[in-house]
Amino acid sequence: MSAQLDELTPLNLTSKHPELGTGTVPTDIYYKPEIFERELEAIFKRTWTWVGRVEQVKDPGQFFIREIRPFDYSVIICRDDNGELQAFYNTCRHRGHPVELRESGVTKRFTCGFHAWTYDNKGELRGVPDEAGFPNLCKPALGLRKLPIAVWEGFIFVYPNDEPEQSLTEFMGEQGADLVGYPFDQLRETFSFAAEIKANWKCIVDAFGETYHLPSLHRRSVAPTIAGPKNPNCRLIDVRLKGPHRTVSAGSNPDFQPSHAQGLAYANAPGAAITSGQADGAFEFPKGLNQTRHKLWSIDVAHFFPTFLMSMGTGMYFSHQIWPLAANRSRYEVRAFLKPAQTAGQRFAQEHALVELRDTLLEDTSTLERTQGALDAEVIRELVFHDHELAVRHQYHTVTKWLDDYQASCS
């Protein structure tokens, strides 16, 4: 083993966190319906949920709709006439019908298509047909029901309950503070896809918490750019645990030789593509990105508990959002954010990066339903973690702690 490999990928990550242990863990949280129902109450009703970016509602009157899939309702995110961000349940106070069926738009009024009750973009009830027929109707008390809303670095979050236990800043904690300064506002969404997967939400999150699988699963895609002869097992540079959140840092293969098409794409990209294993040497790193400042770093995956992740490089990032639907079913959504292209060459480079990204993610998701089948059948009853699967071990302990703490609070 070369000295460079030892320097890049030491086998001592787990030993830094003895509180997490080193033994196997039971698999019950990955498939039991009764545990899934407890997670909805103990975790998903008690954490801030990402719903969009401020660029989607730049101007007064702009709105978009977001499905909060674990709980089967949608919310309206809008900027009112005074420029303030608002979040409402997309539910008329008369009989519960949605007041907006469009995915996005600009409006001063939301009108229910059932009985035409009308609300302004502050959520106040403004119009009721045949209002005289309602005895003792109190319109000020029947505005659209609001949700707490807050913004971190341009990301809009809502809280799916009446009173947040923590502010968004408190919830994002050290992880959020350390990523302030990343140029989120300079990158724009250029690609997205979504799929319903027959897998537990934690199985999907786990897939992006380690790189142990790269030499096998991604051997024909991104493994050559990240692994290589000096790091054949694709060990991580580092794992950082920050409260319930975590970040994993992956390295790069300095000896990688791209194909002709890859070389053209990487040379013309407006910023280093995540799939290239490259980083922009002039990039100004926030504290929490490549926190070790390793020279062979290529990408971080920052995970905000429970189901919001960002794969972050110096020229682009892409988000993962996982919506739990059942103990063995989830919706997986991906959005890619890149610098706007200024030339045809840059546009080609972006398309190339997105195709490489798409293919890599399809490889990731190809394993999930097979894995879930073994879990559902109770064929595998415990999980064994590699030292560099520390982030996966941390997720297991975080989930079980939140479940235990909630159970204790209800006793």
Secondary structure, 3 states (H helix, E strand, C coil): CCHHHHHHCCCCCHHHCHHHCCCCEECHHHCCHHHHHHHHHHHHCCCCEEEEEHHHHCCCCEEEEEEEHHHCEEEEEEECCCCCEEEEECCCCCCCCCCCCCCEEECCEEECCCCCCEEECCCCEEECCCHHHCCCCCHHHHCCCECCEEEECCEEEECCCCCCCCCHHHHHHHHHHHHCCCCHHHCEEEEEEEEEECCCHHHHHHCCCCCCCHHHHCCCCCHHHHCCCCCCCCCCCEEEEECCEEEEEEECCCCCCCCHHHHHHHHHCCCCCHHHCCCCCCCCCCCCCCCCCCCCEEEEEEEECCCEEEEECCCEEEEEEEEEEECCEEEEEEEEEECCCCCHHHHHHHHHHHHHHHHHHHHHHHCHHHHHHHHHCCCCCEECCCHHHHHHHHHHHHHHHHHHHHHHHHC
